[in-house]
């Protein structure tokens, strides 16, 4: 299927900016302080969830001024299931998790089914604690669990079709420096 690159470019040009680069930077600085206060003495293992967490992790990790180990994982849920922990692992966690503090980084907490399943899997693998950090918490009532939130959140953003800072629009614009909403969506 051919990509209509002009439509991709137009979507960015017409998008509503919901959080500019300065707001994202301030959120990252605040999150780094919160994460440092909680994990700086715990020798944490930090997993970035691909692909969305790549940009977020790359911007957040240099702000954490303490010893930590990094890795990545890539998982999606099987089929159309909306509950449960059955994951399709593209890249499984490879480090020994037993008795470790683990921090999972992802770009967005939308409904949260996949993130919840990843966290459950890491706990089952023996992690002492599993915490989560997301750049964006999407505001709606369709979470996997009532009141679900990440342990560390950068920005609360409206329930729209978002892109930028790791989130994509048709595979593009993960590299946009702010958080944008597709016009009309």
N, C-alpha and C positions, 0 to 999 in steps of 0.2 A: 504494500500500500504506500503510495507516494505521500510525502508530507507536504502540506501547503505551508511553506515557510513564511509566506507573506501573512497568512492568517495567524501564525504563531507570533510574529513580530507585532501585528496589529493588536493581538490580545494583550500584550505587555504595554503597548502605547496607550490603550484605552482603559487599562485596569485602574481600580481604585487603590491607592496606597493606604493601607490600614495601620502600618507601623513603618516609619522611615528608618534609614540606616542608623541614625542617632538613637532612636528608641530601641532598636535591636541591640546596639552596643551597650546602652545603659542596662538593659535586661540581662545581657551576658555578664556584665560586671557584677550586678547584684547577685545573680545565680552563683557566680564563682565564689563570692564571699560566703554565701550560705553553704555551698558544698564544702568549701575549705573548713569552715567552722565545724561541720559535721564529720568530715572524713579525713582530715589531715594527718591523724595519728593512727589510722587503721590499715595502712598498706592496701588500699583498694585496688581491685581489678575493674577497669572501666571498659564496658562493651559498647561499641557504637553499632546501632542497627542500620544496615544498608538497605536501600540507597539513601533514603531520606535523612538519616542522621549524619551523613558524611560532612556536609557543610557546617552544621551545628557543632559537631564534635571538633572539627578543625578550627572553629572560632572560639570554642569554650576551653578546650584542653590547655592551650598555652596560658590561660588565665589562672590555672590551678597550680599554685607555687609549692607543691609538696610531692613526695615520691608516690608514684602510682604506676600501675602496669596497664597497658592498653591492648585491646584486641577488637575484633569486629565479628558480627554474626549477621546472617541474612535468613530470615524466615518469613513465610507467609502461611495463612491458614488454608487448610484443605477445603476445596469446594466452596459452597455457599453457607457453611455452618456459621451460626452467629454466637454459639456458646461452645465451651470446651477448650481443650488444650492441644488438639491434634494439629501439629504444625508440619508444614512442608519445609524442611531445612535445606536451604541452598548452601549455606555455610554454617556448620554446627559450632558451638563453643568448643574450643580446643584446650583451654587451660584447666588445671585442676582447681575446682571451685570449693573443695572441702574446707570449711571453716574460714572462708574469705568473705570480706565485705565486697559486694559487687554493686556497681552503679551502671545502669543501662541508660544510654543516651539515644533519644529519638527526636525527630523534627516536630511531631505533632501528636497530641492526644485527641483523636477525633472520637470514635466510639470506644476504642481501647481494647478490643478483643485480642488482637495479635500481641500487643504489649503485655496484657495480663497473662496470656499463655506463655510468653517468653519468660516472664518473671517467675511463674509457677515452675517452669522447667528448670530454671537456674536454682531455685530452692530445692527441688527434688534431687538435683545433682550435688547437694550438700553445702551450698553457700550459707554462711552464718546469717547474713542479711542481704537482701536485694532491695536497692533503692532505684528510683527512676527519676530522670530529668528530661523534660521536653521544653523546646523553645516556645511552642504554642499549645495552649489549651483552648480547644474550640468550644464555644459556649452553646450548649444544647442539652437536652434531657435524654439523649439516646445512648448514654454510656453503657458499657458492658455491665457495670455494677452501679447502682444508685450512688451518687456523690463521688464517683471515681475521680481522683486527681493524682498527678505525679507527685513525688516527694518534693521536687524542685520544678517550678514553672517560671518561664520567662515572661510570657505575655498571654493574657486572656483576650481572645479575638472572636469576633462575630462568626456565626454559622454561615459561612459563604464558601465558595470554591476558591481556595487559597493557593498561592504559589510564592516562591522565593525562599531564601535561607534553607534550602534543602527540599522544600515541597515543590512539586512540578506541575506544569500544565502540559499535558500530552507529551511528557518526557523532556520538556524544555523548561528553562527559567529557574532551575534549582539554584543557579548562580546569582539571581537577582538579590541585591543587598538588603532589601526590606521585605516586608510582608505585603503581598498584593492580593486583591480579590478580582476575579474575572468579572468584567462588567455584565450585569444582568444575571449572574449566577450566584 
